[in-house]
Each structure stands twice: as structure tokens, then as C-alpha cells.
Amino acid sequence: MMWPSYPINLADNTARPDNSTAQFMAQAIPFERINAVNGWALTPSQIAQNYDVAANKTHAKAPLVASEIGCYLSHIAAWTRIANGDAAGGFVFEDDFLADDTSGATLADLNVAQSDWDMVKLFSFDQSPKAVFETTHGTKRLVVPYRVPTCLIGYGMTKQAAQKLLYSCA
């Protein structure tokens, strides 16, 4: 069974889900849209319930803005679907991703290779990162980088990883 994919999309952005749908359907990738949380629509009470200002000051370089908090809550919604789903894992995508003609096969390969990882990032600008560990699955390289690359377009995670992340958020 191929793991489901979860593109995250704000409801008022209607062009991007059409693009995502076309890409997933072209490669027979099962998916379910996640309605993104609009951070700018959160009340101060909702922000306070979900964002620890003191912890952020201790662990981060800058305070989060409302849109970043909404993005985080949207990813939590995806993790919840994966953690509570029937599949052994799932894939989460930003709604502006671009698939290539190998994306469906790569996701299928990652389903089979799942025992090698708990979470895998599906994109990096750095084509040759300094690696702690590297292996191949199908035609793609899986790399545990020395430093986590910036930019997030999509990632895969096991059901257990989603459950652990949700537990850490509670």
C-alpha cells in the first residue's frame, strides 16, 4: 500500500490545490488536502495556547510571526493524519511543490525502504551535502546530512515518527 500524501494549502488559495491535484493524479499518488491554518486569522488566545514565547526566546533566534505559527499548526494537522491513519507512514508537501516524472516511483521506493529512516526530507538545494550516512533507493540518494538543509518542500515520516512528534507537542 502506497503511503498517502498530504499537501498543505490555505483554503483561499485555489490555484495551488489544482496544481497539486494534477501532479498527484498524473503519478497515481494517493493524497488528501490539509486545510492550512491561517496564522493571521488566529486570535491572541489561540496563539498563546499554541506558542510558548519564553521557550522560543530560549531556543530560537527570533520570535515567530503569526504565519509561522499557522504553518506549524498545519504541519501538526498532517502529523495527526499520519499518526491516526491506516498506513505505516505518509508524505507531507507544501502546496507549491513541483513533481518530476520519477516522484511517484520515488515515494513508492521510500515506502519499501522505510526501515532505514523515521523521517526523510524530499528536497535540498545542496546536491552534494556533507553526509553522516548515505544510501540509495531506486534512482534517488538518501542522505543523513551533517547539517539539516534549509528549505522545506516535502518530507516523509513513519507513523511512529508522527506519533513521537505529536507527543512532544502535547
ZIVEN-V296563 format. One record per residue. RES is the residue in one letter. BURIAL is I if it has 9 or more other ideal C-beta (glycine too) atoms within 8 Angstrom, else O. D_FIRST is the distance of its C-alpha to the first C-alpha in Angstrom with 1 decimal. Layout:
BEGIN
res=RES burial=BURIAL d_first=D_FIRST
res=RES burial=BURIAL d_first=D_FIRST
END
This chain:
BEGIN
res=M burial=O d_first=0.0
res=M burial=O d_first=3.8
res=W burial=I d_first=6.3
res=P burial=I d_first=8.9
res=S burial=I d_first=12.3
res=Y burial=I d_first=15.6
res=P burial=I d_first=18.7
res=I burial=I d_first=21.9
res=N burial=I d_first=24.7
res=L burial=O d_first=28.2
res=A burial=O d_first=28.8
res=D burial=O d_first=32.0
res=N burial=I d_first=30.5
res=T burial=O d_first=29.4
res=A burial=O d_first=29.2
res=R burial=I d_first=26.5
res=P burial=I d_first=23.8
res=D burial=O d_first=24.6
res=N burial=I d_first=24.2
res=S burial=I d_first=20.8
res=T burial=I d_first=19.6
res=A burial=O d_first=20.9
res=Q burial=I d_first=19.2
res=F burial=I d_first=15.7
res=M burial=O d_first=16.2
res=A burial=O d_first=17.8
res=Q burial=I d_first=14.8
res=A burial=O d_first=12.1
res=I burial=I d_first=10.8
res=P burial=I d_first=9.9
res=F burial=I d_first=12.8
res=E burial=O d_first=15.3
res=R burial=I d_first=18.9
res=I burial=I d_first=20.6
res=N burial=O d_first=24.3
res=A burial=I d_first=26.1
res=V burial=I d_first=29.1
res=N burial=I d_first=32.3
res=G burial=I d_first=34.2
res=W burial=O d_first=37.5
res=A burial=O d_first=37.2
res=L burial=I d_first=36.9
res=T burial=O d_first=40.0
res=P burial=O d_first=41.9
res=S burial=O d_first=40.9
res=Q burial=O d_first=37.1
res=I burial=I d_first=37.6
res=A burial=O d_first=39.6
res=Q burial=O d_first=36.9
res=N burial=I d_first=34.2
res=Y burial=I d_first=36.2
res=D burial=O d_first=38.4
res=V burial=O d_first=41.3
res=A burial=O d_first=42.8
res=A burial=O d_first=39.7
res=N burial=I d_first=39.1
res=K burial=O d_first=42.7
res=T burial=O d_first=42.2
res=H burial=O d_first=38.9
res=A burial=O d_first=38.8
res=K burial=O d_first=41.1
res=A burial=O d_first=41.4
res=P burial=O d_first=40.8
res=L burial=I d_first=37.7
res=V burial=O d_first=38.4
res=A burial=I d_first=37.0
res=S burial=O d_first=34.4
res=E burial=I d_first=33.0
res=I burial=I d_first=32.9
res=G burial=I d_first=31.0
res=C burial=I d_first=28.5
res=Y burial=I d_first=28.0
res=L burial=I d_first=27.5
res=S burial=I d_first=25.0
res=H burial=I d_first=22.9
res=I burial=I d_first=23.3
res=A burial=I d_first=21.9
res=A burial=I d_first=18.7
res=W burial=I d_first=18.6
res=T burial=I d_first=19.2
res=R burial=I d_first=16.2
res=I burial=I d_first=14.0
res=A burial=I d_first=16.1
res=N burial=O d_first=16.0
res=G burial=I d_first=12.4
res=D burial=O d_first=9.9
res=A burial=I d_first=7.4
res=A burial=O d_first=9.0
res=G burial=I d_first=10.3
res=G burial=I d_first=11.0
res=F burial=I d_first=13.4
res=V burial=I d_first=16.8
res=F burial=I d_first=19.1
res=E burial=I d_first=22.7
res=D burial=I d_first=23.4
res=D burial=O d_first=25.5
res=F burial=I d_first=23.0
res=L burial=O d_first=23.2
res=A burial=I d_first=20.3
res=D burial=O d_first=21.3
res=D burial=O d_first=20.1
res=T burial=I d_first=18.0
res=S burial=I d_first=16.1
res=G burial=I d_first=12.9
res=A burial=I d_first=13.0
res=T burial=I d_first=14.0
res=L burial=I d_first=11.3
res=A burial=I d_first=8.8
res=D burial=I d_first=11.5
res=L burial=I d_first=11.7
res=N burial=I d_first=8.2
res=V burial=O d_first=9.6
res=A burial=I d_first=13.0
res=Q burial=I d_first=12.5
res=S burial=O d_first=15.2
res=D burial=O d_first=17.8
res=W burial=O d_first=17.9
res=D burial=O d_first=17.7
res=M burial=I d_first=18.2
res=V burial=I d_first=18.5
res=K burial=I d_first=20.7
res=L burial=I d_first=19.7
res=F burial=I d_first=23.3
res=S burial=I d_first=26.8
res=F burial=O d_first=30.1
res=D burial=O d_first=31.1
res=Q burial=O d_first=29.8
res=S burial=O d_first=31.3
res=P burial=I d_first=31.2
res=K burial=O d_first=33.0
res=A burial=I d_first=30.3
res=V burial=O d_first=30.3
res=F burial=O d_first=27.4
res=E burial=O d_first=25.6
res=T burial=O d_first=23.0
res=T burial=O d_first=21.1
res=H burial=I d_first=17.5
res=G burial=O d_first=17.5
res=T burial=O d_first=20.3
res=K burial=I d_first=20.2
res=R burial=O d_first=22.2
res=L burial=I d_first=21.1
res=V burial=O d_first=24.3
res=V burial=O d_first=25.5
res=P burial=I d_first=28.6
res=Y burial=O d_first=32.0
res=R burial=O d_first=32.1
res=V burial=O d_first=29.3
res=P burial=I d_first=29.5
res=T burial=O d_first=30.6
res=C burial=O d_first=28.8
res=L burial=O d_first=25.4
res=I burial=I d_first=23.3
res=G burial=I d_first=19.8
res=Y burial=I d_first=18.0
res=G burial=I d_first=14.9
res=M burial=I d_first=15.0
res=T burial=I d_first=13.6
res=K burial=I d_first=13.9
res=Q burial=O d_first=17.0
res=A burial=I d_first=18.5
res=A burial=I d_first=18.3
res=Q burial=I d_first=19.9
res=K burial=I d_first=22.6
res=L burial=I d_first=23.4
res=L burial=I d_first=23.8
res=Y burial=O d_first=26.0
res=S burial=O d_first=28.1
res=C burial=O d_first=28.6
res=A burial=O d_first=29.9
END
